[in-house]
Amino acid sequence: MKSLKIALACDHAGYKIKEKIKEYLIKAGHNVKDFGTNSEESVDYPDFAHPLARAVENNEYNFGITLCGSGNGISMTANKHQGIRAALCWNVEIAKLARLHNNANVCSIPARFVSPELAIEIVNEFLITGFEGGRHIRRLKKMPVIK
């Protein structure tokens, strides 16, 4: 796999697993930006999701990886950005389908429901899987809100 620019963000519930993912990604040769948080002290996930989403949306990073307790809140926040397609990925197959069919650019992981080892497997599958294109392109074109 070629070296990628990857953004990471989490809340307190995702901190420990985020650190394991970061270590894995750096060892794999990727350029990693950690948007925080940097401890298990209680924080609000939007404070970290929005900066990551802006950076991915502006093509500063190839992909984003987000974590919170359920994965839902941080994913919902990232998805407020028109250029973000954040997918809640709790297993490897979902991560693969998020890339194949939805061209997801953010992988959101439910930190309280996966092991660090499974989280790394999910991230790896997300990063190595390409977008299938074809019939999925017309669906993706319908996602943005048109004002």
PyMOL commands that set and color helices and strands:
alter all, ss='L'
color gray80, all
select helices_A, chain A and resi 12-27+46-57+72-78+92-102+116-128+135-141
alter helices_A, ss='H'
color red, helices_A
select strands_A, chain A and resi 5-10+31-34+63-68+86-88+106-110
alter strands_A, ss='S'
color yellow, strands_A
deselect
rebuild
show_as cartoon
